[in-house]
Amino acid sequence: MRKIFISLVVTVLVLSASLVSAKHIKLPKLPASDKFEQTYEGKLDCGFMKTYAYQEGDDAIWHKFYLENNNNPLLVAKATSVTVENWLDKNRDGHVDEYFASSEALEGKYPTPCDAVKGSGT
């Protein structure tokens, strides 16, 4: 009986760990921060936003969107002539919460940056 119980506990722990790792969304390797130039700053209903951009070669533009005085961006976007990818860190803890393969998908779920941070605890 004890062996069965231990086997069940180990199985549950292994499954839980695999589910946690399956939800992890990796942020792509970003260009160095000193390469980005500030492109916007302004007040929103949920705080003060600053945006930065970096042109990478002829085809890609990176954007970082910061809300308030936080070291981690709320949103990182990479736009090319073909795609726009978006990595969202709703609570700005340095871990990506959601990935969107298009701006339309992002804006469909979160029409504004304030909508993205609602209920995030920050």
C-alpha positions in Angstrom: 0.0 0.0 0.0 2.8 2.3 0.9 4.5 1.7 -2.5 1.3 2.5 -4.3 0.9 5.8 -2.4 4.5 6.8 -3.0 4.1 6.0 -6.7 0.9 8.1 -6.9 2.6 11.0 -5.2 5.6 10.8 -7.5 3.3 10.6 -10.6 1.4 13.7 -9.4 4.6 15.7 -8.8 6.0 14.7 -12.2 2.8 15.6 -14.0 2.6 18.9 -12.1 6.2 19.8 -13.0 5.6 19.0 -16.7 2.4 21.1 -16.8 4.3 24.1 -15.3 7.1 23.8 -17.7 4.6 23.4 -20.6 3.1 26.8 -19.8 6.5 28.6 -19.8 6.8 30.9 -22.7 10.3 32.0 -23.5 11.1 35.5 -24.5 13.3 35.7 -27.5 16.9 37.0 -27.3 16.5 40.8 -27.5 19.0 43.2 -28.8 21.0 45.1 -26.2 19.0 47.7 -24.3 21.3 50.5 -25.2 20.4 50.0 -28.9 16.7 51.0 -28.2 15.6 54.6 -28.6 12.6 56.0 -26.8 9.7 56.6 -29.2 6.8 57.6 -26.9 5.9 58.5 -23.3 2.5 59.4 -22.0 -0.1 58.9 -19.4 -2.7 56.2 -19.6 -5.6 55.4 -17.2 -3.5 52.7 -15.6 -0.2 54.5 -15.4 2.6 56.1 -17.3 3.9 54.3 -20.4 7.2 54.6 -22.3 7.9 52.8 -25.5 11.3 52.1 -27.1 12.2 50.8 -30.6 15.2 49.3 -32.3 15.6 48.7 -36.1 17.3 45.3 -36.6 18.6 45.1 -40.2 16.3 45.9 -43.0 13.4 43.7 -42.0 12.8 43.7 -38.3 11.8 46.3 -35.7 11.7 45.5 -32.0 9.4 47.4 -29.6 9.4 47.4 -25.8 6.5 48.9 -23.9 7.1 49.8 -20.2 4.3 50.7 -17.8 5.2 52.8 -14.7 8.8 52.6 -13.4 9.3 48.9 -13.9 12.5 47.3 -15.2 10.6 44.6 -17.0 8.6 45.5 -20.1 4.8 44.9 -20.2 5.1 44.0 -23.9 7.8 43.1 -26.3 6.9 43.0 -30.0 8.9 42.1 -33.1 7.6 43.3 -36.4 8.8 42.1 -39.8 7.4 42.6 -43.2 5.6 39.3 -42.8 4.7 38.9 -39.1 4.2 40.7 -35.8 5.0 38.6 -32.7 4.0 39.8 -29.2 5.2 38.6 -25.8 3.1 39.9 -22.9 4.3 40.0 -19.3 1.1 41.3 -17.6 2.5 41.6 -14.1 6.0 42.7 -15.3 7.8 40.0 -13.2 10.2 39.1 -16.1 8.3 36.0 -17.1 6.2 36.0 -20.3 2.5 35.3 -19.5 1.1 35.1 -23.0 2.3 35.0 -26.6 0.4 36.3 -29.6 1.4 35.6 -33.2 -0.3 38.7 -34.5 -1.2 42.2 -33.3 -4.9 41.4 -34.1 -4.9 38.5 -31.7 -3.4 40.7 -28.9 -5.7 43.6 -29.5 -8.7 41.3 -29.7 -8.0 40.0 -26.2 -6.6 43.2 -24.8 -7.7 46.4 -26.6 -5.5 48.6 -24.5 -2.4 48.1 -22.3 -4.7 48.8 -19.3 -6.9 45.9 -20.2 -3.8 43.6 -20.2 -2.8 44.5 -16.6 -6.3 44.4 -15.0 -6.3 41.6 -12.4 -2.5 41.0 -12.7 -1.9 42.1 -9.1 0.2 45.2 -10.0 
